[in-house]
């Protein structure tokens, strides 16, 4: 019996934790050949991946993230992290629970995905409440000017296509 050959290719290869706090990170695993071929965007032999800011894109022929412990997102106060995962960028869809507003272990949500993208933004897409247009009645019984309420991000209700 032969042990065979192995080859690996990683965009980021770490013996510990990989932490992203901001900026733009793109990690792409290349072509790997052999009996045991592994192509990962991010490979962590003894740690995990923690994302608290910025934009991360990881692509691998085997997996986007191959970690020993976990993948977590931890948005800073007032921010959210949106996560998409899939076999490729074209077919990537938002993971369950995205966008994330608090520290969340997403290991199971991204397991096996060959493409993962996370983006941090200052404003949640979901959960923002829009209050409807209201007219105040004047003392003469006529409606005054419409008052337009803003959501928590400063967007006007009609900017979001809601009334």
C-alpha positions, 0 to 999 in steps of 0.5 A: 500500500502506498501513502500517495502524494499530497499537495495543498494550496492555501490563500492564507495558511496559519498555525493559529487564529486568523483575525480580521478587524478591518480592510479588505482581505482576499484569500484564494486557494490555487490548484492542488493535485495528488492523492490528497489534494486540498485547496483552501481560501483560508487554512488554520491548522490549530485555530479558527477565523474571527471577523469583526470588520472589513470585507473578507472574500475566501475561495478554495477548490476544496473549501473557503475556510478549513479551520480546526476550531471555529469561524465567528463574526463579531460586529462592532457596536452599531455595525452588522456583518453580512455573510454569503456562502456557496460553491461560487460567487455567482451562486452564493446566498446569504447565510441563515441569520445574516446580517449578524448584529452580535457575535455568532459562531457561523462554522456550521453555516459556512461548512463545505462552502467553496466561496464565502464573502463577509461585508461589514456595514454601519447599517442593518438591512433588516430590522430597520423600522420605517414609520409611515407618513403622517399628516398632522391636522391643523386647528382649521381641520386641514392636513398640514405638511407630511412628516416623513420618519426616518429609519435607524440609518437615516434613510427616508421611508420612500428611499426604501420603497416603503410607505 
